[in-house]
Amino acid sequence: MSVLIPASNEEALIGTCLDTVLNSAWSRPETVEILVISNGSTDQTTSKALDYTSAFAEKGWALRVLDRPEGGKLGALNAGDAIARGAIRVYLDADVELTRDLLSDLFHALDVPQARYASGTLELAPSSSWITRAYARIYAQVPFMKTGVPGAGLFAVNAAGRLRWGAFPDIISDDTFVRLSFAPHERVAVDAPYRWPLVEGWRNLVRVRRRQNAGVDEIHKLYPDLMKNDDKPSFPTRDKLKLALRDPLGFAAYSGVALAVRLSPAKTPEWSRGR
């Protein structure tokens, strides 16, 4: 198994991410390698990642750190894929925190000859701003997040699954592209959770939601054949009304962000994490 972590100026978060990887329970004989791809970082991301070399060696796992002057997440993923040795590939954002059993569960789900895609059970990290907390309460309850395998911040594929595409294309939404490269029955959600943060504040929520929408639209335009694998469930008006009655503040935040995106679409959407 190879765990690929693209990281651009993530000195504040890469240590926590690697701590949770290092704390993974693992009773299998197979080797795990960790690849941190520092892409265009101008802070201490690279050196902080290198500080974990000995700790991973004591666990019997290899840690390699690539320091790329070029920015861009997709380029980082391609650079990591070019040297990764594991048949199973886990693509992990640097702001994600794993639980102890997640890597083992992913390995078990993907250790099959058929093409498979897998992710963990997503938990939203606590937020510091009231607007993000309100937005998150509804976001966590929309049908796609509750019943699908969204893979936000973390997705994994086996060897047969990785053959579904070559290099990562230069697109906005790599996670959507990979998820839609698999039919619904080929996607597996394992029980072990992981923690993924939403961005903080109204402006960042709008910017990232705009980017998410643009990413889906881009795939619809460039890779229309993938849309046959889109099993996003509907969100009926009656269910929205129930949520609005139960949590009017949360629903106002969630629908307000959606409305702001609809009223002010970006002319040239670009990646932004809002941190």
C-alpha positions in Angstrom: 0.0 0.0 0.0 1.2 3.5 -0.9 -0.2 6.5 0.8 0.3 9.7 -1.2 0.0 13.0 0.5 0.2 16.2 -1.6 1.1 19.1 0.6 1.5 22.8 -0.3 2.5 25.1 2.5 1.0 22.7 5.1 3.6 23.1 7.9 0.8 23.7 10.4 -1.1 20.5 9.5 1.3 17.9 8.0 2.5 16.8 11.5 -1.0 16.0 12.7 -1.8 14.2 9.5 1.4 12.1 9.7 0.8 11.4 13.4 -2.5 9.8 12.6 -1.0 7.8 9.8 1.8 6.7 12.1 -0.8 5.7 14.8 -2.5 3.3 12.4 -3.1 -0.2 13.6 -1.6 -2.7 11.2 -1.3 -6.5 11.7 -0.7 -7.5 8.1 2.7 -8.6 6.7 2.3 -6.2 3.7 4.5 -3.1 3.7 3.1 0.4 3.7 5.0 3.4 2.2 4.2 7.0 2.8 4.9 9.6 0.1 4.7 13.2 1.0 4.8 15.4 -2.1 5.6 18.9 -1.1 4.5 21.0 -4.1 5.6 24.6 -4.4 5.9 25.0 -0.6 7.7 28.1 0.7 7.3 27.2 4.4 8.7 24.3 6.5 6.4 21.6 5.0 9.2 19.5 3.6 11.4 19.6 6.7 8.5 18.9 9.1 7.7 15.8 7.0 11.3 14.6 6.9 11.3 14.8 10.7 9.1 11.7 10.7 11.5 9.5 8.8 12.9 7.7 11.9 9.4 7.2 13.5 8.1 5.5 10.4 11.3 3.4 10.1 10.7 2.2 13.6 7.2 1.1 12.6 8.7 -0.7 9.6 7.2 1.7 7.1 9.0 3.7 4.5 8.6 7.5 4.4 9.7 9.4 1.3 9.4 13.1 0.8 9.5 14.8 -2.6 10.2 18.5 -2.7 8.9 19.9 -5.9 9.4 23.5 -6.8 6.3 23.4 -9.0 2.9 24.0 -7.4 -0.3 22.2 -8.3 -2.0 19.3 -6.6 -2.5 17.2 -9.8 1.2 17.5 -10.7 2.0 16.4 -7.2 -0.2 13.3 -7.4 1.3 12.4 -10.8 4.8 12.8 -9.3 3.9 10.6 -6.4 2.3 8.0 -8.6 5.4 7.8 -10.8 7.5 6.5 -7.9 4.9 4.7 -5.7 5.5 1.0 -5.3 2.2 -0.1 -3.7 -0.5 -1.9 -5.8 -3.1 -0.2 -3.6 -3.0 3.6 -3.6 -4.4 5.9 -0.9 -4.7 9.6 -1.9 -4.8 11.7 1.3 -5.1 15.4 1.8 -2.7 16.9 4.4 -5.6 18.4 6.4 -7.2 14.9 7.0 -6.9 12.9 10.2 -7.2 9.2 10.1 -8.5 6.8 12.8 -6.5 3.8 13.8 -8.3 1.1 11.7 -8.8 3.0 8.5 -5.8 2.0 6.5 -6.2 -1.6 7.5 -9.9 -1.5 6.5 -9.1 0.1 3.2 -6.5 -2.6 2.5 -9.0 -5.3 3.2 -11.7 -3.7 1.0 -9.3 -3.3 -1.9 -7.3 -6.5 -1.7 -9.4 -8.1 -4.5 -8.7 -8.7 -8.2 -11.8 -6.6 -9.4 -11.4 -2.9 -9.8 -12.4 -1.1 -6.6 -12.6 2.4 -5.1 -12.9 2.9 -1.4 -13.1 5.6 1.3 -13.8 5.8 5.0 -16.7 7.2 6.9 -16.4 10.9 6.7 -16.7 13.0 9.9 -16.6 16.8 9.7 -13.9 18.3 12.0 -15.1 20.9 14.6 -15.3 24.4 13.2 -14.2 27.6 14.9 -16.6 30.0 13.1 -20.4 29.9 13.8 -21.3 30.1 10.1 -19.2 27.0 9.2 -20.7 25.1 12.2 -24.2 26.0 11.0 -23.4 25.1 7.4 -21.8 21.8 8.5 -24.9 20.7 10.3 -26.9 20.6 7.1 -24.0 19.6 4.8 -23.5 16.4 6.9 -27.2 15.5 6.3 -27.6 15.9 2.6 -28.3 12.5 0.9 -25.0 12.3 -1.0 -23.0 12.8 2.2 -25.1 10.3 4.2 -25.5 7.5 1.7 -22.7 7.9 -0.9 -18.9 7.4 -0.8 -17.9 11.0 -1.5 -14.1 10.5 -0.8 -13.6 14.1 0.2 -10.0 14.4 1.3 -9.4 10.7 1.1 -10.0 8.0 -1.5 -8.2 4.8 -2.4 -8.1 2.4 -5.4 -6.5 -1.0 -6.0 -4.3 -1.9 -8.9 -7.1 -2.8 -11.3 -8.9 0.4 -10.3 -5.8 2.5 -10.9 -5.8 1.3 -14.5 -9.0 3.2 -15.1 -7.0 6.3 -15.9 -3.5 7.3 -16.8 -2.0 10.5 -15.4 -4.3 12.7 -13.4 -5.7 15.3 -15.8 -5.4 19.0 -15.1 -8.9 19.5 -13.7 -10.4 21.1 -10.7 -11.9 18.1 -8.9 -9.6 15.1 -8.7 -11.8 13.3 -6.2 -15.0 13.6 -8.4 -13.0 12.4 -11.4 -11.8 9.3 -9.7 -15.1 8.5 -8.0 -17.0 8.7 -11.3 -14.4 6.4 -12.9 -16.1 3.6 -10.9 -19.7 2.4 -11.1 -21.7 2.6 -7.9 -21.3 -1.1 -7.2 -17.5 -0.8 -7.4 -17.3 1.8 -4.6 -16.9 0.6 -1.1 -17.4 2.6 2.1 -15.5 1.1 5.1 -16.7 1.7 8.6 -13.6 3.3 10.0 -14.0 7.1 10.1 -11.7 9.9 9.1 -11.9 13.6 10.0 -12.1 16.2 7.3 -12.4 20.0 7.8 -14.7 22.4 6.1 -13.2 25.9 5.4 -13.9 28.7 7.9 -16.1 31.7 7.2 -18.8 32.8 4.8 -16.4 34.0 2.1 -14.4 30.8 2.1 -17.5 28.6 2.1 -18.8 30.4 -1.0 -15.5 30.3 -2.8 -15.0 26.6 -2.2 -18.6 25.7 -2.9 -18.3 27.6 -6.2 -15.1 25.6 -7.0 -16.9 22.3 -6.2 -19.7 23.1 -8.6 -17.3 24.2 -11.3 -15.4 21.0 -10.8 -18.5 18.9 -11.5 -19.5 21.0 -14.4 -16.0 20.6 -15.9 -16.1 16.8 -15.7 -19.6 16.9 -17.2 -18.2 18.8 -20.1 -14.8 17.1 -20.6 -15.7 13.5 -19.6 -19.4 13.1 -20.3 -19.1 9.3 -20.3 -18.2 9.3 -16.6 -21.6 10.9 -15.8 -23.2 7.5 -16.3 -21.7 6.5 -12.9 -23.2 9.5 -11.1 -25.6 8.1 -8.5 -26.0 11.3 -6.6 -29.4 10.9 -4.8 -32.1 13.5 -5.1 -32.7 16.0 -2.3 -36.6 16.4 -2.3 -38.2 19.6 -1.3 -40.0 17.9 1.6 -36.7 16.7 3.1 -35.3 20.2 2.7 -38.3 21.6 4.5 -37.9 19.1 7.4 -34.2 20.2 7.8 -35.2 23.8 7.7 -37.8 23.3 10.4 -35.4 21.4 12.6 -32.4 23.7 12.1 -33.5 27.1 10.6 -30.1 28.7 11.2 -28.2 25.8 9.7 -30.5 25.7 6.7 -30.2 29.4 6.2 -26.4 29.2 6.2 -26.4 26.2 3.8 -29.0 27.6 1.3 -27.5 31.0 1.6 -24.1 29.8 0.4 -25.7 27.9 -2.4 -27.7 31.0 -3.5 -24.6 33.2 -3.3 -22.8 30.8 -5.6 -25.7 30.7 -8.1 -25.9 34.5 -8.2 -22.2 35.1 -8.6 -20.6 32.3 -10.5 -16.8 32.5 -11.0 -15.6 33.4 -14.5 -12.4 31.5 -14.0 -12.8 29.1 -11.0 -9.5 28.0 -9.5 -8.5 25.8 -6.6 -8.8 27.4 -3.1 -8.8 25.8 0.3 -9.8 28.9 2.1 -7.2 28.5 4.9 
